[in-house]
Amino acid sequence: MTGPQRTAEERGELAEAAGFHGALLVSAHRIPWASVRALYRLAGWAACPLAVADVTMADAMAIPMFDLTT
């Protein structure tokens, strides 16, 4: 899962959403991209450079992406 991570509050909300959905945070866990089966994006991801990097990597590897609104 990825999303806005610029502030401590955004990182907390992202971690909470990941826990709620049973997902891992791509940036926090150093997950091997080859093992990622889908990337879930929280609203506002496009304004965060770290989330944009996650989405760019997923796109390059043809990993399916899904937008979540929480």
C-alpha positions as CSV (number, residue, x, y, z in Angstrom):
1,M,0.0,0.0,0.0
2,T,1.2,3.5,-0.7
3,G,-0.2,7.0,-0.1
4,P,0.7,10.4,1.3
5,Q,3.7,10.2,3.6
6,R,5.0,13.7,4.0
7,T,4.0,14.3,7.6
8,A,3.9,12.1,10.7
9,E,0.1,12.4,10.6
10,E,0.0,11.1,7.0
11,R,2.4,8.3,7.8
12,G,0.2,7.3,10.7
13,E,-3.0,7.3,8.6
14,L,-1.2,5.3,5.9
15,A,-0.1,2.7,8.5
16,E,-3.6,2.6,10.0
17,A,-5.1,2.0,6.6
18,A,-2.6,-0.7,5.8
19,G,-3.4,-2.5,9.0
20,F,-7.1,-2.2,8.4
21,H,-6.8,-3.7,4.9
22,G,-4.2,-6.3,5.9
23,A,-1.6,-4.8,3.6
24,L,2.1,-3.9,3.9
25,L,3.6,-0.5,3.4
26,V,5.8,-0.8,0.3
27,S,8.2,2.0,1.5
28,A,8.5,0.8,5.1
29,H,9.1,-2.9,4.5
30,R,11.7,-3.0,1.7
31,I,9.5,-5.6,0.0
32,P,11.1,-7.2,-3.1
33,W,9.0,-5.8,-5.9
34,A,9.0,-9.2,-7.7
35,S,6.7,-10.4,-4.8
36,V,4.2,-7.6,-5.0
37,R,0.9,-8.8,-6.6
38,A,-1.1,-5.5,-6.3
39,L,-0.5,-1.9,-5.1
40,Y,-3.2,-0.1,-3.3
41,R,-3.1,3.7,-3.4
42,L,-4.7,6.0,-0.9
43,A,-6.2,9.3,-2.0
44,G,-3.6,12.0,-2.3
45,W,-0.8,9.7,-3.3
46,A,0.1,11.8,-6.4
47,A,1.2,14.7,-4.2
48,C,3.8,12.7,-2.4
49,P,7.1,11.9,-4.1
50,L,7.6,8.6,-2.2
51,A,4.2,7.4,-3.2
52,V,4.8,8.5,-6.8
53,A,8.0,6.5,-6.8
54,D,6.1,3.4,-5.6
55,V,3.5,3.9,-8.3
56,T,6.2,4.4,-11.0
57,M,7.9,1.1,-9.9
58,A,4.6,-0.8,-9.9
59,D,3.7,0.6,-13.3
60,A,7.1,-0.4,-14.8
61,M,6.6,-3.9,-13.5
62,A,2.9,-4.1,-14.7
63,I,1.7,-4.6,-11.2
64,P,-2.1,-4.0,-10.9
65,M,-3.0,-0.9,-9.0
66,F,-6.2,0.0,-7.1
67,D,-7.3,3.3,-5.6
68,L,-8.8,3.3,-2.1
69,T,-10.7,6.0,-0.4
70,T,-10.7,5.7,3.3
